[in-house]
C-alpha cells in the first residue's frame, strides 16, 4: 500500500516485519493516505520534527521520542512528516501473537503522547524505546539464534505494552473477515465480487456482507473499493500515472469507477489528485 525504504525484511517465519525508516533523502513531506491492515503496528520516532498521525479519525501530533501504536484493523494514516524523521517500525502479525502470546490476542493497546502518561508509563515508554533499539541491533546481526533472540525481545515489548498500555479489546474480528481482508489486500487488482468473496468463506452473500460491515464498518465491496482507491492514490500522486492506467492497475473496471472510488475516499477525482 506504501513503501518504506532502507531495511525491509521478514523475520520469524514471515510473522514479523521490521523497518528502519530514514527520510533524509526525501524531497517532500511524507503523506500516507488512510489505510488498515491486520498486523499490530508499533512506530517509534527516533529523531525528527512533528508528524501527524490519524487513527480512527483522531489526530495525534508525534515528535521525537514518541510512540504510536496502531491496533489491528484500525484505519490510520501519516501526514506532513518532515524530511529529518528517523523512525523504527515493527509490524507483528496475528500469527505471531497466536503462537507466542495467545493471551495478548484480546488486548488493545493505547499509547498517547508523553504529556498524558503517568510516571510508571513514562518509565515503561523508556524501556520500550530501548527494546525497539535492541530489535534494530539484532536485525543487523547474523548468527544462528538471531530469530530466537528477536522473538524474545518482541515478546518483552508486548509484555511491557500489555502491562502499562493494554485494555481488554471488546472489538473482535472473526477469522472469515480477517481472511477476506488479507485476501483483498493481496488480490485487489483482480476481479472481485461479493459473491466470490462470500464463496471463499462458505457463507451466503447477505450474511457475510452483514457480518463484515458489523465488524469493520464497511460493506465488503466498500472495503474492496477503499483498498483499490488507496493504491490508486499512490499511483496518481507518487508515480504520476494516468487515470486509465491506474484504473486498470488497481482493479477498477473503468475510469468512472476509479473516480467514484476516489471521490468517496478522498473527495477528489483522479485529475484533481494529480493536480493537487
C-alpha positions, 0 to 999 in steps of 0.5 A: 500500500506504501513503501518504506525504504532502507531495511525491509525484511521478514523475520520469524517465519514471515510473522514479523516485519521490521523497518528502519525508516530514514527520510533524509533523502526525501524531497517532500513531506511524507503523506500516507493516505488512510489505510488498515491492515491486520498486523499490530503496528508499533512506530517509534520516532527516533529523531525528527520534527512533528508528524501527524498521525490519524487513527480512527479519525483522531489526530495525534501530533508525534515528535521525537521520542514518541510512540504510536501504536496502531491496533489491528484493523484500525484505519490510520494514516501519516501526514506532513512528516518532515524530511529529518524523521528517523523512525523504527517500525515493527509490524507483528502479525496475528500469527505471531501473537497466536503462537507466542502470546495467545493471551495478548490476542484480546488486548488493545493497546493505547499509547498517547503522547508523553504529556498524558502518561503517568510516571510508571508509563513514562518509565515503561515508554523508556524501556520500550524505546530501548527494546525497539533499539535492541530489535534494530541491533539484532536485525543487523546481526547474523548468527544462528539464534538471531530469530530466537533472540528477536522473538524474545525481545518482541515478546518483552515489548508486548509484555511491557505494552500489555502491562502499562498500555493494554485494555481488554479489546471488546472489538473482535474480528472473526477469522472469515473477515480477517481472511477476506481482508488479507485476501483483498489486500493481496488480490485487489487488482483482480476481479472481485465480487461479493459473491466470490468473496462470500464463496471463499468463506462458505457463507451466503452473500447477505450474511457475510456482507452483514457480518463484515460491515458489523465488524469493520464498518464497511460493506465488503465491496466498500472495503474492496473499493477503499483498498483499490482507491488507496493504491490508486492514490499512490499511483496518481500522486507518487508515480504520476500515472494516468487515470486509465492506467491506474484504473486498470492497475488497481482493479477498477473496471473503468475510469468512472469507477476509479473516480467514484472510488476516489471521490468517496475516499478522498473527495477528489477525482483522479485529475484533481489528485494529480493536480493537487 
